[in-house]
Amino acid sequence: MAAKKSPEELKSIFEKYAAKEGDPDQLSKEELKLLVQAEFPSLLKGPSTLDDLFKELDKNGDGEVSFEEFQVFVKKLSH
């Protein structure tokens, strides 16, 4: 179970990784991988892979994860 993080903490985590390459307001698959490995390592244990996770997060199918998409996902984790 991921530790509960405040919206501000989430935003700063998201921005730290999203700014690594390309669009600073979107996470690429590579950026998401780095973020999850560093901040939410427990997510990659078990049957779901990074590809599954990315597909689930990328609701609009644009190949990037927005902060809104990321937030929905983190909310699910903390329940």
N, CA, C and O atoms as a Tinker XYZ file with bonds, in Angstrom:
   316  protein
     1  N      0.844000   -1.195000    0.000000    73     2
     2  CA     0.000000    0.000000    0.000000    64     1     3
     3  C      0.882000    1.248000    0.000000    63     2     4     5
     4  O      1.771000    1.400000    0.838000    81     3
     5  N      0.623000    2.113000   -0.931000    73     3     6
     6  CA     1.422000    3.336000   -1.027000    64     5     7
     7  C      1.081000    4.252000    0.146000    63     6     8     9
     8  O     -0.071000    4.348000    0.569000    81     7
     9  N      2.091000    4.908000    0.648000    73     7    10
    10  CA     1.845000    5.873000    1.721000    64     9    11
    11  C      0.992000    7.004000    1.150000    63    10    12    13
    12  O      1.147000    7.408000   -0.002000    81    11
    13  N      0.100000    7.494000    1.984000    73    11    14
    14  CA    -0.784000    8.566000    1.515000    64    13    15
    15  C      0.048000    9.838000    1.339000    63    14    16    17
    16  O      0.781000   10.248000    2.239000    81    15
    17  N     -0.078000   10.436000    0.193000    73    15    18
    18  CA     0.657000   11.674000   -0.081000    64    17    19
    19  C     -0.352000   12.795000   -0.316000    63    18    20    21
    20  O     -1.428000   12.572000   -0.871000    81    19
    21  N      0.003000   13.978000    0.104000    73    19    22
    22  CA    -0.885000   15.128000   -0.092000    64    21    23
    23  C     -0.898000   15.500000   -1.578000    63    22    24    25
    24  O      0.016000   15.136000   -2.318000    81    23
    25  N     -1.934000   16.226000   -2.015000    73    23    26
    26  CA    -1.967000   16.671000   -3.414000    64    25    27
    27  C     -0.723000   17.472000   -3.796000    63    26    28    29
    28  O     -0.240000   17.369000   -4.923000    81    27
    29  N     -0.210000   18.258000   -2.871000    73    27    30
    30  CA     0.991000   19.057000   -3.158000    64    29    31
    31  C      2.190000   18.139000   -3.377000    63    30    32    33
    32  O      2.975000   18.340000   -4.303000    81    31
    33  N      2.324000   17.122000   -2.509000    73    31    34
    34  CA     3.430000   16.175000   -2.670000    64    33    35
    35  C      3.326000   15.456000   -4.007000    63    34    36    37
    36  O      4.319000   15.277000   -4.712000    81    35
    37  N      2.118000   15.052000   -4.341000    73    35    38
    38  CA     1.912000   14.349000   -5.609000    64    37    39
    39  C      2.292000   15.224000   -6.782000    63    38    40    41
    40  O      2.943000   14.770000   -7.722000    81    39
    41  N      1.882000   16.485000   -6.726000    73    39    42
    42  CA     2.178000   17.411000   -7.820000    64    41    43
    43  C      3.689000   17.580000   -7.958000    63    42    44    45
    44  O      4.209000   17.601000   -9.074000    81    43
    45  N      4.387000   17.701000   -6.851000    73    43    46
    46  CA     5.837000   17.908000   -6.963000    64    45    47
    47  C      6.534000   16.632000   -7.445000    63    46    48    49
    48  O      7.503000   16.710000   -8.201000    81    47
    49  N      6.055000   15.468000   -7.021000    73    47    50
    50  CA     6.618000   14.208000   -7.528000    64    49    51
    51  C      6.378000   14.122000   -9.032000    63    50    52    53
    52  O      7.291000   13.818000   -9.800000    81    51
    53  N      5.138000   14.393000   -9.441000    73    51    54
    54  CA     4.783000   14.324000  -10.853000    64    53    55
    55  C      5.672000   15.256000  -11.673000    63    54    56    57
    56  O      6.221000   14.860000  -12.700000    81    55
    57  N      5.805000   16.492000  -11.208000    73    55    58
    58  CA     6.583000   17.493000  -11.953000    64    57    59
    59  C      8.062000   17.128000  -12.037000    63    58    60    61
    60  O      8.716000   17.364000  -13.053000    81    59
    61  N      8.577000   16.548000  -10.953000    73    59    62
    62  CA     9.988000   16.158000  -10.931000    64    61    63
    63  C     10.291000   15.167000  -12.054000    63    62    64    65
    64  O     11.319000   15.269000  -12.723000    81    63
    65  N      9.386000   14.208000  -12.254000    73    63    66
    66  CA     9.622000   13.188000  -13.277000    64    65    67
    67  C      9.167000   13.639000  -14.666000    63    66    68    69
    68  O      9.814000   13.314000  -15.661000    81    67
    69  N      8.068000   14.380000  -14.743000    73    67    70
    70  CA     7.545000   14.819000  -16.041000    64    69    71
    71  C      8.525000   15.756000  -16.741000    63    70    72    73
    72  O      8.568000   15.807000  -17.970000    81    71
    73  N      9.307000   16.490000  -15.967000    73    71    74
    74  CA    10.229000   17.470000  -16.550000    64    73    75
    75  C     11.489000   16.822000  -17.129000    63    74    76    77
    76  O     12.279000   17.507000  -17.778000    81    75
    77  N     11.694000   15.524000  -16.910000    73    75    78
    78  CA    12.926000   14.881000  -17.369000    64    77    79
    79  C     13.088000   14.923000  -18.883000    63    78    80    81
    80  O     14.199000   15.112000  -19.378000    81    79
    81  N     11.992000   14.748000  -19.627000    73    79    82
    82  CA    12.098000   14.786000  -21.087000    64    81    83
    83  C     10.762000   15.214000  -21.682000    63    82    84    85
    84  O      9.711000   15.046000  -21.063000    81    83
    85  N     10.816000   15.763000  -22.880000    73    83    86
    86  CA     9.574000   16.097000  -23.577000    64    85    87
    87  C      8.714000   17.087000  -22.811000    63    86    88    89
    88  O      9.221000   18.033000  -22.209000    81    87
    89  N      7.419000   16.860000  -22.838000    73    87    90
    90  CA     6.434000   17.770000  -22.262000    64    89    91
    91  C      6.509000   17.750000  -20.729000    63    90    92    93
    92  O      6.346000   16.693000  -20.120000    81    91
    93  N      6.758000   18.919000  -20.094000    73    91    94
    94  CA     6.865000   18.951000  -18.625000    64    93    95
    95  C      5.532000   18.761000  -17.909000    63    94    96    97
    96  O      5.504000   18.632000  -16.686000    81    95
    97  N      4.423000   18.743000  -18.659000    73    95    98
    98  CA     3.118000   18.534000  -18.031000    64    97    99
    99  C      2.593000   17.125000  -18.255000    63    98   100   101
   100  O      1.461000   16.817000  -17.885000    81    99
   101  N      3.409000   16.268000  -18.860000    73    99   102
   102  CA     2.989000   14.901000  -19.166000    64   101   103
   103  C      4.107000   13.936000  -18.792000    63   102   104   105
   104  O      5.289000   14.266000  -18.883000    81   103
   105  N      3.711000   12.740000  -18.369000    73   103   106
   106  CA     4.693000   11.680000  -18.121000    64   105   107
   107  C      4.734000   10.761000  -19.333000    63   106   108   109
   108  O      3.698000   10.270000  -19.782000    81   107
   109  N      5.925000   10.529000  -19.859000    73   107   110
   110  CA     6.084000    9.503000  -20.884000    64   109   111
   111  C      6.129000    8.153000  -20.165000    63   110   112   113
   112  O      6.171000    8.101000  -18.936000    81   111
   113  N      6.119000    7.080000  -20.926000    73   111   114
   114  CA     6.182000    5.759000  -20.294000    64   113   115
   115  C      7.485000    5.618000  -19.495000    63   114   116   117
   116  O      7.484000    5.066000  -18.395000    81   115
   117  N      8.577000    6.114000  -20.045000    73   115   118
   118  CA     9.874000    6.024000  -19.366000    64   117   119
   119  C      9.858000    6.825000  -18.062000    63   118   120   121
   120  O     10.344000    6.356000  -17.033000    81   119
   121  N      9.300000    8.030000  -18.113000    73   119   122
   122  CA     9.217000    8.862000  -16.905000    64   121   123
   123  C      8.330000    8.196000  -15.858000    63   122   124   125
   124  O      8.643000    8.208000  -14.667000    81   123
   125  N      7.219000    7.615000  -16.314000    73   123   126
   126  CA     6.332000    6.921000  -15.379000    64   125   127
   127  C      7.069000    5.767000  -14.705000    63   126   128   129
   128  O      6.923000    5.539000  -13.505000    81   127
   129  N      7.852000    5.053000  -15.484000    73   127   130
   130  CA     8.605000    3.922000  -14.936000    64   129   131
   131  C      9.549000    4.403000  -13.828000    63   130   132   133
   132  O      9.608000    3.801000  -12.756000    81   131
   133  N     10.276000    5.475000  -14.087000    73   131   134
   134  CA    11.201000    6.015000  -13.084000    64   133   135
   135  C     10.445000    6.448000  -11.833000    63   134   136   137
   136  O     10.869000    6.169000  -10.711000    81   135
   137  N      9.326000    7.129000  -12.036000    73   135   138
   138  CA     8.523000    7.615000  -10.916000    64   137   139
   139  C      8.035000    6.447000  -10.060000    63   138   140   141
   140  O      8.180000    6.456000   -8.838000    81   139
   141  N      7.456000    5.442000  -10.719000    73   139   142
   142  CA     6.894000    4.305000   -9.982000    64   141   143
   143  C      7.989000    3.538000   -9.250000    63   142   144   145
   144  O      7.816000    3.166000   -8.090000    81   143
   145  N      9.112000    3.301000   -9.918000    73   143   146
   146  CA    10.209000    2.564000   -9.276000    64   145   147
   147  C     10.723000    3.296000   -8.037000    63   146   148   149
   148  O     11.050000    2.671000   -7.028000    81   147
   149  N     10.790000    4.626000   -8.123000    73   147   150
   150  CA    11.333000    5.399000   -7.008000    64   149   151
   151  C     10.310000    5.672000   -5.917000    63   150   152   153
   152  O     10.626000    5.572000   -4.732000    81   151
   153  N      9.079000    6.019000   -6.307000    73   151   154
   154  CA     8.104000    6.515000   -5.336000    64   153   155
   155  C      7.070000    5.469000   -4.910000    63   154   156   157
   156  O      6.583000    5.504000   -3.780000    81   155
   157  N      6.736000    4.545000   -5.805000    73   155   158
   158  CA     5.687000    3.552000   -5.518000    64   157   159
   159  C      6.138000    2.149000   -5.932000    63   158   160   161
   160  O      5.449000    1.483000   -6.704000    81   159
   161  N      7.303000    1.691000   -5.420000    73   159   162
   162  CA     7.855000    0.423000   -5.908000    64   161   163
   163  C      6.917000   -0.768000   -5.723000    63   162   164   165
   164  O      7.002000   -1.742000   -6.472000    81   163
   165  N      6.039000   -0.702000   -4.751000    73   163   166
   166  CA     5.144000   -1.835000   -4.494000    64   165   167
   167  C      4.168000   -2.069000   -5.651000    63   166   168   169
   168  O      3.588000   -3.149000   -5.762000    81   167
   169  N      3.987000   -1.066000   -6.508000    73   167   170
   170  CA     3.066000   -1.210000   -7.635000    64   169   171
   171  C      3.536000   -2.208000   -8.655000    63   170   172   173
   172  O      2.726000   -2.824000   -9.348000    81   171
   173  N      4.848000   -2.378000   -8.756000    73   171   174
   174  CA     5.367000   -3.264000   -9.786000    64   173   175
   175  C      5.553000   -4.678000   -9.272000    63   174   176   177
   176  O      6.113000   -5.523000   -9.971000    81   175
   177  N      5.093000   -4.945000   -8.067000    73   175   178
   178  CA     5.121000   -6.316000   -7.568000    64   177   179
   179  C      3.807000   -6.966000   -7.971000    63   178   180   181
   180  O      2.757000   -6.322000   -7.962000    81   179
   181  N      3.870000   -8.237000   -8.323000    73   179   182
   182  CA     2.635000   -8.907000   -8.689000    64   181   183
   183  C      2.408000   -8.903000  -10.190000    63   182   184   185
   184  O      3.314000   -8.606000  -10.968000    81   183
   185  N      1.199000   -9.235000  -10.581000    73   183   186
   186  CA     0.941000   -9.501000  -12.000000    64   185   187
   187  C      0.937000   -8.274000  -12.904000    63   186   188   189
   188  O      1.159000   -8.404000  -14.108000    81   187
   189  N      0.688000   -7.075000  -12.349000    73   187   190
   190  CA     0.578000   -5.952000  -13.287000    64   189   191
   191  C      1.955000   -5.425000  -13.655000    63   190   192   193
   192  O      2.805000   -5.196000  -12.794000    81   191
   193  N      2.152000   -5.242000  -14.929000    73   191   194
   194  CA     3.437000   -4.763000  -15.445000    64   193   195
   195  C      3.344000   -3.267000  -15.689000    63   194   196   197
   196  O      2.267000   -2.679000  -15.596000    81   195
   197  N      4.463000   -2.664000  -15.998000    73   195   198
   198  CA     4.468000   -1.241000  -16.306000    64   197   199
   199  C      3.584000   -0.952000  -17.524000    63   198   200   201
   200  O      2.902000    0.072000  -17.571000    81   199
   201  N      3.598000   -1.858000  -18.504000    73   199   202
   202  CA     2.751000   -1.653000  -19.685000    64   201   203
   203  C      1.276000   -1.617000  -19.307000    63   202   204   205
   204  O      0.525000   -0.769000  -19.788000    81   203
   205  N      0.864000   -2.544000  -18.439000    73   203   206
   206  CA    -0.538000   -2.573000  -17.985000    64   205   207
   207  C     -0.872000   -1.273000  -17.274000    63   206   208   209
   208  O     -1.910000   -0.654000  -17.510000    81   207
   209  N      0.040000   -0.881000  -16.398000    73   207   210
   210  CA    -0.147000    0.324000  -15.601000    64   209   211
   211  C     -0.279000    1.540000  -16.521000    63   210   212   213
   212  O     -1.159000    2.381000  -16.336000    81   211
   213  N      0.603000    1.618000  -17.507000    73   211   214
   214  CA     0.592000    2.759000  -18.413000    64   213   215
   215  C     -0.712000    2.808000  -19.202000    63   214   216   217
   216  O     -1.308000    3.873000  -19.363000    81   215
   217  N     -1.152000    1.647000  -19.695000    73   215   218
   218  CA    -2.419000    1.589000  -20.443000    64   217   219
   219  C     -3.577000    2.037000  -19.574000    63   218   220   221
   220  O     -4.472000    2.751000  -20.027000    81   219
   221  N     -3.550000    1.610000  -18.316000    73   219   222
   222  CA    -4.628000    1.973000  -17.392000    64   221   223
   223  C     -4.630000    3.480000  -17.118000    63   222   224   225
   224  O     -5.690000    4.099000  -17.025000    81   223
   225  N     -3.451000    4.053000  -16.992000    73   223   226
   226  CA    -3.337000    5.479000  -16.670000    64   225   227
   227  C     -3.621000    6.384000  -17.853000    63   226   228   229
   228  O     -4.210000    7.454000  -17.698000    81   227
   229  N     -3.206000    5.959000  -19.023000    73   227   230
   230  CA    -3.309000    6.803000  -20.208000    64   229   231
   231  C     -4.720000    6.700000  -20.787000    63   230   232   233
   232  O     -4.947000    6.099000  -21.837000    81   231
   233  N     -5.652000    7.309000  -20.063000    73   231   234
   234  CA    -7.074000    7.175000  -20.390000    64   233   235
   235  C     -7.411000    7.641000  -21.803000    63   234   236   237
   236  O     -8.243000    7.028000  -22.471000    81   235
   237  N     -6.778000    8.713000  -22.263000    73   235   238
   238  CA    -7.131000    9.234000  -23.582000    64   237   239
   239  C     -6.267000    8.641000  -24.689000    63   238   240   241
   240  O     -6.420000    9.003000  -25.855000    81   239
   241  N     -5.363000    7.737000  -24.332000    73   239   242
   242  CA    -4.583000    7.020000  -25.344000    64   241   243
   243  C     -3.593000    7.869000  -26.124000    63   242   244   245
   244  O     -3.232000    7.522000  -27.248000    81   243
   245  N     -3.144000    8.989000  -25.537000    73   243   246
   246  CA    -2.210000    9.853000  -26.273000    64   245   247
   247  C     -0.749000    9.474000  -26.071000    63   246   248   249
   248  O      0.143000   10.152000  -26.581000    81   247
   249  N     -0.497000    8.401000  -25.334000    73   247   250
   250  CA     0.884000    7.963000  -25.129000    64   249   251
   251  C      1.596000    8.712000  -24.024000    63   250   252   253
   252  O      2.800000    8.541000  -23.830000    81   251
   253  N      0.861000    9.543000  -23.296000    73   251   254
   254  CA     1.430000   10.295000  -22.176000    64   253   255
   255  C      0.418000   10.280000  -21.041000    63   254   256   257
   256  O     -0.779000   10.104000  -21.266000    81   255
   257  N      0.903000   10.464000  -19.831000    73   255   258
   258  CA     0.018000   10.498000  -18.669000    64   257   259
   259  C      0.005000   11.918000  -18.114000    63   258   260   261
   260  O      1.044000   12.464000  -17.743000    81   259
   261  N     -1.185000   12.504000  -18.064000    73   259   262
   262  CA    -1.325000   13.855000  -17.511000    64   261   263
   263  C     -1.394000   13.781000  -15.990000    63   262   264   265
   264  O     -1.550000   12.701000  -15.420000    81   263
   265  N     -1.278000   14.927000  -15.342000    73   263   266
   266  CA    -1.371000   14.948000  -13.883000    64   265   267
   267  C     -2.744000   14.457000  -13.436000    63   266   268   269
   268  O     -2.855000   13.755000  -12.431000    81   267
   269  N     -3.804000   14.828000  -14.187000    73   267   270
   270  CA    -5.156000   14.396000  -13.819000    64   269   271
   271  C     -5.262000   12.873000  -13.866000    63   270   272   273
   272  O     -5.834000   12.254000  -12.968000    81   271
   273  N     -4.708000   12.278000  -14.920000    73   271   274
   274  CA    -4.732000   10.816000  -15.049000    64   273   275
   275  C     -3.938000   10.173000  -13.905000    63   274   276   277
   276  O     -4.352000    9.164000  -13.334000    81   275
   277  N     -2.804000   10.773000  -13.590000    73   275   278
   278  CA    -1.951000   10.273000  -12.522000    64   277   279
   279  C     -2.656000   10.351000  -11.167000    63   278   280   281
   280  O     -2.581000    9.422000  -10.362000    81   279
   281  N     -3.338000   11.464000  -10.930000    73   279   282
   282  CA    -4.040000   11.675000   -9.655000    64   281   283
   283  C     -5.137000   10.641000   -9.426000    63   282   284   285
   284  O     -5.282000   10.121000   -8.320000    81   283
   285  N     -5.904000   10.346000  -10.462000    73   283   286
   286  CA    -6.986000    9.364000  -10.365000    64   285   287
   287  C     -6.397000    8.031000   -9.926000    63   286   288   289
   288  O     -6.943000    7.349000   -9.058000    81   287
   289  N     -5.278000    7.673000  -10.539000    73   287   290
   290  CA    -4.604000    6.422000  -10.248000    64   289   291
   291  C     -4.109000    6.376000   -8.793000    63   290   292   293
   292  O     -4.287000    5.365000   -8.115000    81   291
   293  N     -3.501000    7.444000   -8.321000    73   291   294
   294  CA    -2.969000    7.465000   -6.959000    64   293   295
   295  C     -4.115000    7.403000   -5.944000    63   294   296   297
   296  O     -3.986000    6.765000   -4.899000    81   295
   297  N     -5.227000    8.060000   -6.252000    73   295   298
   298  CA    -6.394000    7.980000   -5.367000    64   297   299
   299  C     -6.864000    6.546000   -5.207000    63   298   300   301
   300  O     -7.234000    6.123000   -4.111000    81   299
   301  N     -6.848000    5.791000   -6.316000    73   299   302
   302  CA    -7.264000    4.392000   -6.262000    64   301   303
   303  C     -6.345000    3.597000   -5.346000    63   302   304   305
   304  O     -6.791000    2.721000   -4.605000    81   303
   305  N     -5.060000    3.915000   -5.406000    73   303   306
   306  CA    -4.072000    3.211000   -4.585000    64   305   307
   307  C     -4.299000    3.402000   -3.108000    63   306   308   309
   308  O     -4.091000    2.486000   -2.312000    81   307
   309  N     -4.724000    4.591000   -2.746000    73   307   310
   310  CA    -4.770000    4.910000   -1.331000    64   309   311
   311  C     -6.075000    4.456000   -0.670000    63   310   312   313
   312  O     -6.322000    4.769000    0.495000    81   311
   313  N     -6.902000    3.727000   -1.403000    73   311   314
   314  CA    -8.154000    3.231000   -0.790000    64   313   315
   315  C     -8.014000    1.794000   -0.365000    63   314   316
   316  O     -8.960000    1.212000    0.166000    81   315
